[in-house]
Amino acid sequence: MGLIINHNLVNDETGKQLEKLCPFGAIHYSEGKLEIDAACRLCRMCVRKGPEGVITFKEDEKVLINKDDYKGICVYADSEGGKIHNVTFELIGKARQLAEVIDHPVYGLLIGNDCRKNVEELLSYGVDEVFVYENEKLQDFDIERYANCFADFINQKKPSTILVGATNVGRCLAPRVAARFHTGLTADCTRLEMKENSDLVQIRPAFGGNIMAQIINPNNRPQFATVRYKIFDAPAKVKDPSGKASYMDVKEEWLKSHNQIIEITKKPKQLDIADVDVIVAVGRGLKSKDDLMMVKELADELGGTVACSRPMVEAGIFDAKHQIGLSGKTVKPKLIITLGISGAIQFTAGMSSADMIIAVNSDPHAQIFDVANYGIVGDMYEIVPKLISMIREDRTNV
C-alpha cells in the first residue's frame, strides 16, 4: 500500500498547497516536481484535504485467511533447570477458558531434554495434548534452536492462538517466532477474551496507562500474546488426566546455532516480591529514606516484605526488584497495604488482583481507593504507628 502522485495534475498551485498541508513535512515541491520522502506517516491528510486526485492512496489487496484452518490454543511451557515456571500453569487455566468459547483443544509445547516429568505435570492441569521436542542439545535455552522447534510445531499443528509467559525466555522467544510467521504479538496482556470467530481480544494498558487498549489480529494466525506471572489463576489439577503426549522429531539442522553456551552461572536466589503473601508498598508519601524503618517495621509485624511504586525507584530509595507496576513486578499477595500511593494505572495494573487491598492516603479522591477493599484517609506517618501498635496489642491479647 502507499501514496500515488498523479503528476499530470501537479502545478505550482497544487504543489505548494500539498507541501504546506503535510503535518510531517514529508511533501516537497520544487521546479515543477512533487515528491514524498521517508518522513511520511501515511496519515492521508494529503488525500483527504488536498486537491482532489493529485495524491491518491492505494491499499494492497488483502488475501483473507481461512480461520478454520487453524485450531487449538497452545501454551508454551517455559522451563528452567528442568522445572516448569508457574506462569505456564496460570496460562493453561486461561487457555482452557478461552478454548471453551470456540470448542478448541488446549495444547502444551515443551522444548528441552529429559522432559517426561514435565509432560506428566502439564497433562495433570488438563492439557489435551503436549507436543515435546526433546534432545540433549535443547537442555539449555538457545534462541535459534528453540525457535526452529517452535516454528515446526506451528507449521505442523497450525494453532490459532499461542500464549507465552512474559519471562526472560518468553520475551525473547515469542517475538522471534511471531516474526517468522509475519503475525502480531501483544506483550504484557492483563486480560484475554475470545470471540466466537476465534479472534483473541488482547487487552493491555497503553499510552502510559491512560487507556486500556483492546487489540485483535483478525487476518493473521497464529495470534501471539505474552502474559506476566500472577495475572491469572492456576487451575486445580484434574483427577484423571485424559490428554496425551506426542514426541516430535527433532532434525539435526534445527540444532545448528551461531550461539555457543560456554558456562551457565546461576544467580543467588533472592526474594521475589511476586511470591510473597504480604506486601507493604510505599510511594511518594514517603518523605525520607530514613522513614523506611517505620514501613519495614509494619511489614515485619505482618510477616511480609516492603515494596514500592516507580517514583521510589527513580528517587534511588529502592532497587528496581522491589517495584510493583507495568515497568516492575506483577504481584498477587493475600494482603497488600499501600502507603502514600496515588494509584495510577501504571501501579494498580501490577497489584489489583491481590486478595485484600488496604490503602492509606491523605487524598480522599486518590485513585487507589477505587481498587482497595478498605481505605484509610489520613497521613501515613500517623496511621502506620497506630497500625503497628494495634497489631502488637492484638498479639499480646491472644
C-alpha positions as a printed Julia matrix, in Angstrom:
398×3 Matrix{Float64}:
   0.0     0.0     0.0
   1.12    3.57   -0.49
   0.53    7.04   -1.87
   0.46    7.62   -5.62
   1.17   11.03   -7.17
  -0.73   11.92  -10.35
   1.92   14.15  -11.89
  -0.43   15.34  -14.64
  -2.35   17.3   -12.0
   0.71   18.79  -10.32
   1.29   22.51  -10.82
   2.56   25.45   -8.75
  -0.78   25.88   -7.02
  -1.46   22.23   -6.11
   2.19   21.51   -5.32
   2.59   24.38   -2.85
  -0.8    23.61   -1.3
   0.18   19.99   -0.63
   3.63   20.97    0.67
   2.02   23.3     3.2
  -0.68   20.78    4.13
   1.57   17.88    5.23
   1.87   17.87    9.08
   5.15   15.91    8.92
   6.92   17.98    6.28
   7.2    14.92    4.04
   5.89   16.53    0.84
   8.26   18.7    -1.21
   7.53   20.74   -4.35
  10.35   22.18   -6.4
  10.8    23.07  -10.07
   7.5    21.52  -11.05
   8.17   18.22   -9.27
   6.26   16.84   -6.28
   7.96   14.29   -4.03
   7.11   12.43   -0.81
  10.0    11.39    1.44
  10.5     8.9     4.29
   9.03   11.28    6.88
   5.56   10.32    5.59
   3.4     8.59    8.22
   0.59    7.66    5.82
  -1.85    9.86    7.71
  -3.52   10.52    4.32
  -4.14   14.18    5.11
  -2.95   14.96    1.58
  -5.57   12.6     0.14
  -8.45   13.85    2.27
  -7.73   17.59    2.39
  -5.53   18.15   -0.65
  -6.51   18.98   -4.23
  -8.71   16.19   -5.5
  -6.93   13.44   -7.41
  -3.39   14.8    -7.12
  -2.41   12.25   -4.46
  -4.35    9.0    -4.06
  -3.95    6.09   -1.69
  -3.71    2.53   -2.96
  -4.19   -0.3    -0.5
  -2.68   -3.71   -1.08
  -5.08   -6.44   -1.95
  -5.67   -8.46    1.19
  -5.61  -12.22    0.95
  -8.01  -13.35    3.64
  -7.01  -16.39    5.62
  -9.35  -19.27    6.36
  -9.57  -19.24   10.15
 -10.98  -22.75   10.1
  -7.54  -23.99    9.02
  -6.19  -23.03   12.46
  -7.33  -24.83   15.56
  -6.1   -25.06   19.12
  -4.86  -22.79   21.88
  -1.24  -23.51   22.72
   0.63  -22.65   25.9
   4.4   -22.59   25.68
   5.77  -24.45   28.7
   8.56  -22.24   29.97
  11.03  -24.35   31.92
  14.38  -23.66   33.52
  16.61  -26.18   35.22
  14.08  -28.9    34.49
  11.27  -27.08   36.35
   8.25  -25.51   34.68
   7.65  -21.86   35.55
   4.39  -21.31   37.41
   3.18  -18.78   34.83
   2.7   -21.75   32.49
   0.02  -23.27   34.73
  -1.75  -19.92   35.01
  -1.84  -19.68   31.22
  -3.19  -23.22   30.93
  -6.09  -22.19   33.14
  -6.81  -19.2    30.92
  -6.36  -21.25   27.76
  -8.99  -23.71   28.94
 -11.47  -20.85   29.49
 -10.77  -19.39   26.05
 -10.97  -22.79   24.37
 -14.46  -23.39   25.73
 -15.77  -20.4    23.74
 -14.69  -21.84   20.38
 -14.51  -25.56   21.21
 -10.78  -25.8    20.51
  -8.28  -28.17   22.14
  -5.62  -26.9    24.54
  -2.04  -27.75   23.59
   1.18  -27.6    25.55
   4.52  -27.05   23.81
   7.56  -28.35   25.66
  11.11  -27.93   24.39
  14.05  -29.32   26.32
  15.68  -32.55   27.42
  14.54  -35.37   29.7
  11.01  -33.98   29.68
   8.88  -36.9    30.9
   8.24  -35.5    34.38
   7.23  -32.12   32.98
   4.95  -33.77   30.41
   3.04  -35.53   33.16
   2.71  -32.29   35.1
   1.3   -30.42   32.1
  -1.22  -33.18   31.44
  -2.31  -33.05   35.08
  -3.56  -29.49   34.51
  -5.98  -30.57   31.79
  -3.94  -30.07   28.62
  -5.39  -32.11   25.75
  -2.07  -32.79   24.07
   1.55  -31.97   24.86
   3.95  -31.68   21.94
   7.5   -32.45   23.03
  10.75  -31.54   21.29
  13.39  -33.41   23.22
  17.14  -33.5    22.58
  20.27  -33.17   24.68
  21.19  -30.04   22.7
  17.93  -28.49   23.92
  18.9   -28.92   27.57
  19.65  -25.21   27.9
  17.8   -22.38   26.2
  19.21  -21.36   22.83
  17.1   -18.86   20.9
  17.89  -20.3    17.45
  17.31  -23.95   18.33
  14.17  -23.27   20.32
  12.74  -21.02   17.6
  13.31  -23.73   14.99
  11.38  -26.28   17.06
   8.66  -23.76   17.84
   8.26  -22.97   14.15
   7.99  -26.65   13.24
   5.18  -27.1    15.75
   3.25  -24.18   14.23
   3.77  -25.47   10.69
   2.54  -28.94   11.63
  -0.35  -28.19   14.02
  -1.46  -24.69   12.96
  -2.68  -23.46   16.35
  -5.0   -20.46   16.32
  -3.61  -18.85   19.47
  -0.31  -19.11   21.34
   0.13  -17.89   24.92
   3.63  -17.34   26.31
   4.69  -16.29   29.79
   6.39  -12.88   29.91
   9.54  -14.33   31.46
  13.06  -13.58   30.27
  12.87  -16.59   27.94
   9.31  -15.89   26.79
  10.01  -12.25   25.96
  12.97  -13.35   23.87
  11.39  -16.34   22.1
   7.82  -15.23   21.32
   8.65  -12.15   19.17
  11.23  -14.06   17.17
   8.77  -16.83   16.3
   5.93  -14.39   15.63
   8.16  -12.5    13.18
   8.84  -15.71   11.25
   5.13  -16.09   10.61
   4.51  -12.38    9.9
   1.9   -12.27   12.61
   1.21   -9.94   15.52
   2.17  -10.23   19.16
   0.73   -8.28   22.06
   3.05   -8.09   25.07
   2.17   -8.0    28.77
  -1.58   -8.55   28.39
  -3.63   -8.06   31.54
  -6.85   -9.6    30.15
  -7.68  -12.01   27.37
 -11.07  -12.69   25.79
 -12.1   -14.88   22.88
 -14.57  -14.03   20.13
 -16.7   -16.76   18.59
 -14.82  -16.33   15.3
 -11.58  -17.3    17.14
 -10.18  -13.74   17.24
  -8.32  -13.22   20.51
  -9.06   -9.9    22.21
  -5.79   -8.89   23.86
  -6.24   -6.2    26.48
  -3.4    -4.21   27.99
  -2.64   -0.68   29.24
  -1.39    1.7    26.55
  -0.18    5.3    26.23
   1.44    5.25   29.64
  -1.52    3.5    31.22
  -4.0     6.2    30.26
  -6.19    3.78   28.31
  -6.86    0.04   28.2
  -6.3    -0.98   24.59
  -8.18   -3.88   23.02
  -6.02   -5.41   20.3
  -7.1    -8.05   17.78
  -5.31   -9.78   14.93
  -8.21  -10.52   12.56
  -6.37  -11.74    9.47
  -3.21  -13.42   10.75
  -2.63  -16.7    12.52
  -1.39  -17.77   14.93
  -2.15  -14.99   17.39
   0.61  -14.44   19.95
   0.22  -12.92   23.41
   2.59  -12.76   26.35
   1.26  -12.53   29.9
   3.06  -11.79   33.13
   3.25  -14.09   36.12
   0.47  -13.62   38.7
  -2.09  -12.15   36.27
  -4.32  -15.24   36.06
  -5.14  -18.06   38.47
  -3.7   -21.54   38.01
  -6.46  -24.17   37.72
  -6.85  -27.1    40.06
  -5.25  -30.31   38.82
  -7.64  -32.75   37.17
  -8.16  -36.12   38.89
  -7.95  -38.32   35.81
  -5.95  -36.6    33.04
  -7.05  -37.74   29.61
  -4.54  -35.85   27.49
  -1.71  -37.42   25.54
   1.92  -36.67   24.76
   3.3   -36.51   21.23
   7.09  -36.66   20.89
   8.13  -34.78   17.76
  11.11  -35.45   15.51
  13.99  -33.04   16.03
  16.0   -32.58   12.85
  19.74  -32.09   13.11
  19.7   -28.88   11.06
  17.39  -27.28   13.65
  20.09  -27.71   16.27
  22.67  -25.61   14.46
  23.26  -22.3    16.17
  25.52  -19.27   15.96
  25.49  -19.16   19.75
  27.8   -21.12   21.99
  27.0   -21.67   25.66
  30.32  -21.73   27.46
  29.14  -21.67   31.05
  25.93  -21.13   32.98
  26.24  -19.3    36.29
  23.16  -19.36   38.46
  22.29  -16.14   40.23
  21.98  -16.36   44.01
  18.36  -16.92   44.93
  16.78  -13.66   46.02
  13.43  -12.75   47.46
  10.89  -12.22   44.68
   8.04   -9.92   45.7
   5.8   -11.81   43.23
   5.96  -14.84   45.52
   5.25  -13.3    48.94
   1.87  -13.36   50.69
   2.03   -9.99   52.46
   3.36   -6.73   50.99
   3.59   -3.22   52.41
   4.11   -0.89   49.44
   5.15    2.74   49.77
   5.02    5.64   47.32
   5.53    9.39   47.09
   4.01    9.83   50.54
   7.37    8.76   51.98
   9.24   11.94   52.89
  12.66   10.48   53.58
  14.63    7.27   53.11
  15.18    7.26   56.88
  11.43    6.81   57.35
  11.61    3.37   55.72
  12.28    1.88   59.16
   8.67    2.61   60.09
   7.39    0.9    56.92
   9.69   -2.08   57.39
   8.54   -2.39   61.0
   4.93   -2.73   59.83
   5.93   -5.32   57.21
   7.86   -7.32   59.82
   4.92   -7.34   62.19
   2.78   -8.82   59.42
   5.42  -11.3    58.29
   5.69   -9.58   54.92
   8.09   -7.6    52.8
   8.4    -3.98   51.62
   7.8    -2.91   48.01
   7.3     0.4    46.23
   5.89    2.34   43.29
   8.05    3.6    40.42
   8.88    7.08   41.84
  10.67    5.44   44.76
  12.99    3.6    42.36
  13.59    6.74   40.32
  14.49    8.58   43.53
  17.09    5.92   44.33
  15.34    4.84   47.53
  14.55    1.31   46.3
  16.08   -1.19   43.92
  14.01   -1.96   40.81
  13.39   -5.54   42.0
  11.05   -4.09   44.66
   8.94   -2.11   42.18
   5.3    -3.01   41.52
   3.58   -2.0    38.28
   3.77   -2.08   34.49
   7.51   -1.41   34.48
   8.07   -3.51   37.59
   6.61   -6.72   39.02
   3.07   -8.03   38.96
   2.08   -9.31   42.4
  -0.88  -11.19   43.77
  -0.43  -11.41   47.56
  -3.04  -12.36   50.13
  -2.65   -8.87   51.61
  -1.15   -5.64   50.29
  -1.1    -2.35   52.23
  -0.29    0.71   50.14
   1.09    3.78   51.88
   1.09    7.17   50.18
   0.5     5.72   46.69
  -1.95    7.6    44.48
  -2.96    4.56   42.46
  -2.23    5.41   38.83
  -2.93    2.58   36.39
   0.82    2.01   35.97
   0.87    0.82   39.59
  -2.57   -0.75   40.05
  -2.16   -2.93   36.95
   0.54   -4.73   38.88
  -1.37   -5.4    42.13
  -5.13   -5.14   41.61
  -5.54   -8.95   41.73
  -4.42   -9.13   45.38
  -6.86  -10.94   47.69
  -7.04   -7.97   50.07
  -6.02   -4.37   49.4
  -5.79   -1.78   52.17
  -4.93    1.74   51.05
  -3.67    4.63   53.17
  -3.62    8.06   51.52
  -4.16   11.63   52.68
  -6.12   12.45   49.49
  -9.73   11.19   49.78
 -10.02   11.26   45.97
  -6.88    9.19   45.29
  -7.35    6.57   42.56
  -6.01    3.83   44.81
  -9.31    3.82   46.71
 -11.06    2.65   43.52
  -9.31   -0.74   43.74
  -8.94   -1.01   47.52
 -11.11   -3.25   49.69
 -10.52   -0.91   52.62
  -9.36    2.68   52.54
  -7.95    4.89   55.27
  -7.84    8.63   54.58
  -5.04   10.18   56.57
  -1.32   10.8    56.98
   0.67    7.57   56.8
   3.03    8.97   59.47
   0.13    8.98   61.93
  -1.6     5.79   60.76
   1.34    3.39   60.42
   2.46    3.7    64.08
  -1.15    3.11   65.16
  -1.4     0.01   62.97
   1.83   -1.34   64.44
   0.57   -0.68   67.95
  -2.78   -2.35   67.24
  -1.1    -5.45   65.78
   1.2    -5.81   68.78
  -1.64   -5.26   71.23
  -3.81   -7.81   69.44
  -0.94  -10.33   69.52
  -0.41   -9.73   73.24
  -4.1   -10.37   73.97
  -4.16  -13.7    72.17
